[in-house]
């Protein structure tokens, strides 16, 4: 039997289907190898409404093969990079010596510090500062590392970009062998920021995840422009959203162009909070703000002429008109009142009420 929690905490924040969506601002390489910029981005992310800031900790020589990329025919989105893949990753390294300062800045802003670690040494050096781990899509097949992270007994956010359901289940199984706190995230790993990518985000995969893992916490790691994917994911049950974050989309770097900026991030969060309110609890009922309109918009049974006391109600002397005051007979009750007698004089146009009928 597959066992997992339908609720967990990141620090003191509850993550569940009934909780507000948790927004992670992925600063990634947008610090541009400058700790002051990194700290400024933490401040900006908090002001824009993020719940967490996430960095990516790696060293170029432990994540990419310089030889491998130089001898690869196709480089996908990396063809637009000004430097080689290896050198670009080298420039994007997040210095582990920054960690204490970054954590201090995040705590001062009351925003969660997170990271995606990409090797064992870095993981071990930052673990004391981290309350949850994001596993990037590129590592979904590195099961040994997935298991190692899971054994740390901290919530795991598992991205599933560029993978199929078998890849997903393999990684989920690896997490659940040691850890019941998992968020399964749909992702599309095309980083061009093109609107064409909406055709490939495939948000309905969240339904597939729900069928495979009922009530598991779901999320979206997204790189598309605007807010459609995020809002759609929330409507489909995602409660963790990760997007890249920068302060300036025009800056040079691999992630700036497709990242959210403070203005677009705040807009995304604001619209998402509206959507959460709009989704409601799923119980069909007369809502509190409809209690007056239910009277003025519904019809009730009204009299077409005066009725004397003891006179019989017939089809000919009633009609169905708005409004419908409380305790008046609604149209579906018509067969209940036909041929009944009224116990008092009733004016033409008046509604018929439950206490108007003779026993």
C-alpha positions as CSV (number, residue, x, y, z in Angstrom):
1,X,0.0,0.0,0.0
2,X,1.3,3.4,-1.0
3,X,1.4,5.8,2.0
4,X,1.9,9.5,2.0
5,X,0.7,12.5,3.9
6,X,-2.0,14.8,2.6
7,X,-0.7,17.6,4.7
8,X,2.8,18.7,5.8
9,X,4.6,21.7,7.0
10,X,7.4,23.7,5.6
11,X,8.7,25.4,8.7
12,X,5.4,26.6,10.3
13,X,3.5,26.9,7.1
14,X,0.9,24.1,6.4
15,X,0.8,22.8,2.9
16,X,-2.5,21.1,2.0
17,X,-5.4,21.2,-0.5
18,X,-7.3,23.4,2.0
19,X,-4.4,25.8,2.6
20,X,-3.5,28.9,0.5
21,X,-1.2,28.2,-2.4
22,X,2.5,28.3,-1.5
23,X,4.5,30.4,-3.9
24,X,8.2,29.7,-4.4
25,X,10.3,32.4,-6.1
26,X,13.2,30.6,-7.8
27,X,16.1,33.1,-7.9
28,X,18.2,30.4,-9.5
29,X,21.0,32.0,-11.4
30,X,19.5,35.5,-11.4
31,X,21.8,36.6,-8.6
32,X,24.4,37.0,-11.4
33,X,27.1,35.8,-9.0
34,X,26.6,38.8,-6.7
35,X,25.6,38.2,-3.1
36,X,24.2,41.7,-2.8
37,X,21.9,41.1,-5.8
38,X,20.9,37.8,-4.2
39,X,19.9,39.5,-1.0
40,X,18.1,42.3,-2.9
41,X,16.1,39.6,-4.7
42,X,15.1,38.1,-1.4
43,X,13.7,41.5,-0.4
44,X,11.9,42.0,-3.7
45,X,10.4,38.5,-3.6
46,X,8.9,39.0,-0.2
47,X,7.4,42.4,-1.2
48,X,5.9,40.7,-4.2
49,X,4.1,38.1,-2.1
50,X,6.4,35.0,-2.3
51,X,6.3,32.5,0.5
52,X,9.8,31.2,-0.1
53,X,12.9,32.1,-2.1
54,X,14.8,29.2,-3.7
55,X,18.3,29.1,-4.8
56,X,20.1,26.4,-6.9
57,X,23.3,25.1,-5.4
58,X,25.7,23.3,-7.7
59,X,29.2,23.5,-9.1
60,X,29.7,23.4,-12.8
61,X,32.0,20.4,-12.7
62,X,29.5,18.3,-10.7
63,X,26.4,19.0,-12.8
64,X,27.5,19.2,-16.5
65,X,30.2,17.7,-18.7
66,X,32.1,20.3,-20.6
67,X,33.2,17.7,-23.1
68,X,29.7,16.2,-23.4
69,X,28.0,19.5,-24.3
70,X,30.8,20.6,-26.7
71,X,30.2,17.4,-28.6
72,X,26.4,17.5,-28.5
73,X,24.5,18.3,-31.7
74,X,21.5,19.9,-30.2
75,X,21.5,22.3,-27.2
76,X,17.8,23.2,-27.0
77,X,17.3,26.6,-25.4
78,X,21.0,26.7,-24.5
79,X,21.9,27.6,-28.1
80,X,21.1,31.2,-27.3
81,X,23.6,31.4,-24.5
82,X,26.6,33.6,-25.1
83,X,29.1,31.3,-23.4
84,X,29.5,27.6,-23.4
85,X,27.2,25.5,-21.3
86,X,29.9,24.8,-18.8
87,X,31.0,28.4,-18.5
88,X,27.4,29.6,-18.2
89,X,26.9,27.1,-15.3
90,X,30.2,28.2,-13.8
91,X,29.0,31.9,-13.8
92,X,25.7,30.8,-12.3
93,X,27.1,29.0,-9.3
94,X,25.7,30.0,-5.9
95,X,28.6,30.2,-3.5
96,X,27.9,28.0,-0.5
97,X,29.9,30.6,1.5
98,X,26.9,33.0,1.0
99,X,24.5,30.6,2.8
100,X,24.5,32.1,6.3
101,X,24.0,35.6,4.9
102,X,21.2,34.5,2.6
103,X,19.5,32.7,5.4
104,X,19.8,35.7,7.7
105,X,18.3,37.9,5.0
106,X,15.4,35.5,4.5
107,X,14.7,35.2,8.2
108,X,14.7,39.0,8.6
109,X,12.1,39.2,5.8
110,X,10.2,36.3,7.3
111,X,10.4,34.3,4.0
112,X,11.4,30.7,3.7
113,X,14.9,29.9,2.4
114,X,15.0,26.9,0.1
115,X,17.3,25.4,-2.4
116,X,17.7,22.7,-5.0
117,X,21.0,20.9,-4.3
118,X,22.8,19.2,-7.1
119,X,25.6,17.2,-5.3
120,X,26.2,15.5,-2.0
121,X,28.9,17.8,-0.6
122,X,26.8,20.9,-1.1
123,X,23.7,19.2,0.3
124,X,25.5,18.2,3.4
125,X,26.9,21.8,3.9
126,X,23.5,23.5,3.7
127,X,21.2,20.9,5.2
128,X,21.0,22.6,8.6
129,X,19.5,25.7,7.0
130,X,16.8,24.1,4.9
131,X,13.4,22.9,5.9
132,X,12.3,21.4,2.5
133,X,14.0,20.3,-0.7
134,X,13.1,20.8,-4.3
135,X,14.3,18.1,-6.7
136,X,14.7,19.5,-10.2
137,X,13.3,17.7,-13.2
138,X,16.8,16.9,-14.5
139,X,17.5,14.7,-11.5
140,X,14.2,12.6,-11.6
141,X,16.2,9.6,-12.8
142,X,19.0,9.9,-10.3
143,X,17.3,7.7,-7.9
144,X,20.2,7.3,-5.5
145,X,20.2,11.0,-4.9
146,X,16.5,11.2,-4.6
147,X,16.6,8.5,-1.9
148,X,19.4,10.3,-0.1
149,X,17.4,13.5,0.0
150,X,14.3,11.7,1.1
151,X,16.1,10.1,4.0
152,X,16.7,13.6,5.5
153,X,13.0,13.5,6.5
154,X,12.2,16.9,5.1
155,X,9.4,17.6,2.7
156,X,10.3,16.8,-0.9
157,X,9.0,18.8,-3.9
158,X,9.5,16.6,-6.9
159,X,9.4,18.2,-10.4
160,X,8.5,16.0,-13.3
161,X,9.5,17.9,-16.4
162,X,10.6,16.0,-19.5
163,X,9.5,12.7,-18.0
164,X,6.8,10.2,-18.5
165,X,4.6,8.5,-15.9
166,X,7.0,5.6,-15.4
167,X,9.8,8.1,-14.6
168,X,7.4,9.8,-12.2
169,X,6.3,6.7,-10.4
170,X,9.9,5.5,-10.1
171,X,10.9,8.7,-8.4
172,X,7.8,8.9,-6.3
173,X,8.4,5.4,-5.1
174,X,12.0,6.3,-4.2
175,X,10.8,9.2,-2.1
176,X,8.0,7.3,-0.4
177,X,10.4,4.5,0.7
178,X,11.8,6.9,3.2
179,X,9.6,10.0,3.4
180,X,5.8,10.5,3.4
181,X,5.9,14.3,2.9
182,X,5.9,14.8,-0.9
183,X,4.6,17.4,-3.3
184,X,4.3,16.1,-6.9
185,X,4.8,18.9,-9.4
186,X,3.9,19.0,-13.0
187,X,6.5,20.8,-15.1
188,X,7.5,21.5,-18.7
189,X,11.2,22.1,-19.1
190,X,11.2,24.4,-22.1
191,X,12.8,27.6,-21.0
192,X,12.2,29.8,-24.0
193,X,9.3,31.7,-22.4
194,X,7.3,31.4,-25.6
195,X,3.5,31.5,-25.6
196,X,3.7,28.4,-27.9
197,X,4.7,26.5,-24.8
198,X,1.1,26.6,-23.5
199,X,0.4,23.8,-25.9
200,X,2.8,21.6,-23.9
201,X,2.3,22.5,-20.3
202,X,-0.4,19.8,-20.1
203,X,-2.0,20.8,-16.8
204,X,-4.4,17.9,-17.1
205,X,-1.5,15.7,-16.0
206,X,-2.4,17.0,-12.5
207,X,-5.6,15.0,-12.9
208,X,-3.5,11.9,-13.9
209,X,-1.4,12.4,-10.7
210,X,-4.6,12.7,-8.6
211,X,-5.8,9.4,-10.1
212,X,-2.5,7.7,-9.4
213,X,-2.0,9.2,-6.0
214,X,-5.4,10.3,-4.6
215,X,-5.2,13.4,-2.3
216,X,-1.4,13.7,-2.7
217,X,-0.3,17.3,-2.5
218,X,0.3,18.6,-6.1
219,X,2.2,21.6,-7.5
220,X,3.4,23.3,-10.7
221,X,6.9,24.3,-11.6
222,X,6.3,26.7,-14.4
223,X,8.3,28.6,-17.0
224,X,5.6,30.0,-19.2
225,X,4.7,33.7,-19.5
226,X,1.7,35.4,-17.8
227,X,-0.6,33.6,-15.4
228,X,-2.8,31.2,-17.2
229,X,-0.8,28.0,-16.3
230,X,-0.6,29.0,-12.6
231,X,-4.3,29.8,-12.3
232,X,-5.3,26.6,-14.2
233,X,-3.0,24.5,-12.0
234,X,-4.6,26.0,-8.8
235,X,-8.1,25.3,-10.2
236,X,-7.0,21.7,-10.7
237,X,-5.7,21.3,-7.2
238,X,-2.1,22.4,-7.2
239,X,-1.1,24.1,-3.9
240,X,2.6,24.7,-4.5
241,X,3.7,27.0,-7.3
242,X,7.3,27.6,-8.4
243,X,8.3,30.3,-10.9
244,X,11.7,32.0,-11.6
245,X,12.1,35.4,-10.2
246,X,14.2,38.4,-11.2
247,X,14.1,42.2,-10.8
248,X,14.9,43.0,-14.4
249,X,14.0,40.8,-17.4
250,X,16.4,42.7,-19.6
251,X,19.5,41.5,-17.7
252,X,21.9,39.1,-19.4
253,X,21.8,35.6,-18.1
254,X,20.2,32.2,-18.8
255,X,17.1,32.8,-16.6
256,X,16.2,36.5,-16.6
257,X,14.2,36.6,-19.8
258,X,11.5,34.1,-18.9
259,X,11.4,34.9,-15.1
260,X,8.7,36.8,-13.3
261,X,9.5,40.3,-12.1
262,X,8.2,41.9,-9.0
263,X,5.2,43.5,-10.8
264,X,4.1,40.3,-12.6
265,X,4.8,38.2,-9.5
266,X,2.5,40.3,-7.4
267,X,-0.2,40.3,-10.1
268,X,0.1,36.5,-10.2
269,X,-0.3,36.1,-6.4
270,X,-3.2,38.6,-6.3
271,X,-5.1,36.8,-9.1
272,X,-4.4,33.5,-7.5
273,X,-5.8,34.6,-4.1
274,X,-8.9,35.8,-5.9
275,X,-9.2,32.4,-7.6
276,X,-8.8,30.6,-4.2
277,X,-11.7,32.6,-2.8
278,X,-13.7,31.8,-5.9
279,X,-13.1,28.1,-5.8
280,X,-14.9,27.7,-2.4
281,X,-15.6,24.5,-0.6
282,X,-17.6,22.6,-3.2
283,X,-20.8,22.5,-1.2
284,X,-23.7,23.8,-3.3
285,X,-25.7,26.1,-1.1
286,X,-27.3,29.5,-0.9
287,X,-24.3,31.7,-0.2
288,X,-24.3,34.4,2.5
289,X,-24.2,37.1,-0.2
290,X,-27.2,35.6,-2.0
291,X,-29.6,35.7,1.0
292,X,-31.3,38.9,-0.3
293,X,-31.1,38.0,-4.0
294,X,-32.7,34.6,-3.4
295,X,-35.8,36.7,-2.3
296,X,-35.8,39.3,-5.0
297,X,-35.0,36.9,-7.9
298,X,-37.1,33.9,-7.1
299,X,-40.8,33.6,-7.9
300,X,-43.5,32.6,-5.4
301,X,-47.2,31.8,-5.6
302,X,-49.2,35.0,-5.6
303,X,-52.9,35.8,-5.9
304,X,-54.5,37.2,-9.0
305,X,-57.5,38.3,-7.1
306,X,-58.7,38.8,-3.5
307,X,-59.6,35.7,-1.5
308,X,-62.1,35.7,1.3
309,X,-61.5,33.6,4.5
310,X,-62.4,30.0,3.8
311,X,-62.3,30.5,0.0
312,X,-60.6,27.7,-2.0
313,X,-57.4,28.2,-3.9
314,X,-57.6,27.3,-7.6
315,X,-55.3,27.4,-10.6
316,X,-57.2,30.3,-11.9
317,X,-56.5,32.6,-9.0
318,X,-52.8,32.2,-8.6
319,X,-49.7,33.2,-10.6
320,X,-45.9,32.9,-10.2
321,X,-44.1,36.3,-9.6
322,X,-41.1,37.8,-7.9
323,X,-40.2,38.4,-5.1
324,X,-40.4,35.3,-2.9
325,X,-40.4,36.3,0.8
326,X,-39.3,33.8,3.4
327,X,-41.9,31.1,4.1
328,X,-43.9,31.9,1.0
329,X,-44.8,29.0,-1.3
330,X,-42.5,28.6,-4.3
331,X,-43.8,27.4,-7.7
332,X,-42.8,23.8,-7.2
333,X,-45.3,23.6,-4.3
334,X,-48.3,24.4,-6.4
335,X,-49.9,21.0,-6.2
336,X,-49.7,21.2,-2.4
337,X,-51.9,24.2,-2.2
338,X,-54.5,23.7,-5.0
339,X,-58.0,23.1,-3.5
340,X,-56.8,24.2,0.0
341,X,-58.7,27.0,1.8
342,X,-57.2,30.1,3.2
343,X,-57.7,30.9,6.9
344,X,-57.8,34.7,6.5
345,X,-58.6,37.4,4.0
346,X,-55.9,37.7,1.3
347,X,-55.3,40.7,-0.9
348,X,-54.8,40.4,-4.7
349,X,-51.0,40.3,-5.4
350,X,-50.1,39.0,-2.0
351,X,-47.9,35.9,-1.6
352,X,-49.3,32.7,-0.1
353,X,-47.5,31.7,3.1
354,X,-47.4,28.4,4.9
355,X,-49.5,29.8,7.8
356,X,-52.2,31.0,5.4
357,X,-53.8,27.6,4.9
358,X,-56.5,25.9,6.9
359,X,-55.5,22.7,8.6
